[in-house]
Amino acid sequence: MDIAETIDQARQTTAAARRAGRTVGLVPTMGALHEGHLSLIRRCRSECDLTAVSLFVNPTQFAPGEDFDRYPRSFAADRDACAALGVDLLFAPSAGQMYPGDLLTWVHVNRITDHLCGATRPGFFDGVCTVVAKLFHIIQPDRAYFGEKDAQQLAVVTRMVADLDFPVEIRACPIVRDADGLALSSRNRYLDLAQRRSAVCLSRALEQARRLVAAGQTEATALIETIRTAIAREPQARIDYISIVEKEFFQPVTVIEAPCLIALAVYFGTARLIDNITVDPSNQRP
Ligand code: AMP
């Protein structure tokens, strides 16, 4: 496995692969790898000749006061996990390498970023889009792999690629969960034992909402209230948002008439966890 810390090194490896007619896949990550990331890497390996994984805790997507400084960093374990999976290129740049001076150019996607994390983390998606655009220019992948865990991010990046004609196919990968249903996340490492036990309420509440939709409930307010009540039973949980949005522009709906996303963000202590589920009213029980 090649490990590149500079943009030039990474470009050399991927350019050589492209010249040899090999397809290049990219899995962008912030490291602290878990089975969710590994599922993206495996999929990339199965579909591309060269698999590149980027490992970069991107400072421009964190607001002051967020967890940039204490975000889990585990380079040695991440490197070993990538090597074991047969990753060809690990791109692990420093912040100085990616942002050598003041950044005057940003990518901003409108509308899809109005709600959910776009509303409660102002500037977050500008940081994400800008770093993903940079990674796409550096690696020039044929395909890039993103998790449905970050459903809004996936939609925003897909739109950026379409609007700005990036020659890359975005591949969506399903959410990987722990046995009890909690979506895997690097931020789960912040949870103490009691918080970890409580956090299962997120996936349970989303599942409960899915069952209600299957049983004919399509009123967004009622569904959100059910989820809110279930989560509020956990004393450690502090809700950031619970929303039901359509899946193109991520705008809130009042009635679920087509497949919609129920998305939430909830704090347990200082850990802000997100999760989502797609509900489809045409999947109602007869
Ligand atoms: P992160 O390192 O958290 O920025 O995530 C890097 C990529 O892994 C993103 O595309 C995430 O959506 C994806 N990812 C993170 N957690 C999961 C999960 N539990 N299941 C599937 N994909 C995930």
Boltz pocket constraint, residues with backbone or C-beta under 6 A from the ligand:
constraints:
  - pocket:
      binder: B
      contacts: [[A, 28], [A, 29], [A, 30], [A, 31], [A, 35], [A, 36], [A, 37], [A, 39], [A, 40], [A, 145], [A, 146], [A, 147], [A, 148], [A, 149], [A, 150], [A, 173], [A, 174], [A, 175], [A, 176], [A, 177], [A, 183], [A, 184], [A, 185], [A, 186]]
      max_distance: 6.0
